[in-house]
């Protein structure tokens, strides 16, 4: 298993409702496209910040790391959020 934390900034968000709409959509698209587990793990009550936890499980370590790298590239292309930082951990 490989996990990743994505620290995000939502410049356009003006309320928790705005943020939740963007984060909910992003989580759903990540989960459906890459078949990974996704959850907001920090900053739930902050309207311009979010941290998403991503977990990829595979019988092959190399495949799991490639999936996580693909998720990071996908989020980098998302116009509604800015990827501030991320960290990857192997389990």
N, C-alpha and C positions, 0 to 999 in steps of 0.2 A: 504494500500500500504506500502511496505517496500522497501527502497532503500539502496544501498551500493556503496561505492567508494573503488576501488581496486587500490593501488599504486604499480606500476610494474617497475622492472628494466630489461632491455634487454641486457644482457652481450655480446651476440654475434653480436649485431647490430653495423654496421660500417657506416651506412648512414640512412637518412630519408626513403629512398626506402626500405632498409632492415626492418626497424621498421614498416613501413606501411604494408608490406607484412605479417609480423607476427601478428600485431594487427588486421588487416582486417580478417585474417583467424580465429583468436581467437574470435573476436566479432561474426562472423558468426556461429561458432560452439556453442558458448554459447547461442545465440539467438535460433538456431534451436533445440538444445537439451533441453533447459529449458523453452522455450517460454517466455522469458523476454525481456524487452527493454534494449539495450546496446549502449553506445556511449562513445567515447573518450572525456573527459571533461577538461583535462589539459595536458600540455606538448606536444602539437601537433607539435611543431617545435624543440623538443629535441630528438635526435636520440637514446638515451638509457633509456629514462624515458617515462612513460605513466600513466595516471590515467583514469580508466574506470568507468563510472557510470552505475549501473545496477538498474532496477526497476522491482519489481514483484507485480502484482495486483491480489488479490483474495478476494472472499467473506469471507474467513476465514483467520484471522491474522496468526494463527499457520501454515497454509499451505504456506503462503507467506514467513514466516521466514525460514521454512524448505527448500524452493526453493533457497533462498539466501545462506543458509548454504551449500547447494549442489553445487552452483556455486563457492563458495570460495574453497571448497575441489577440485573441478575440476581444477581450476586455479592453485592451489598448486601443482598439479600433472603435469602441463604443463612444459616440459623441456626447452622450448625456452624463458621463462620468469621466473623471481623470484618475488614472492609476497612479497613486502617490508612491507606492512601494509594495513589494511582495516578498514573501519568504517561502521556501520549499523545504519540506522535511520528509525524510525517508523513514519508513517504519518496518 
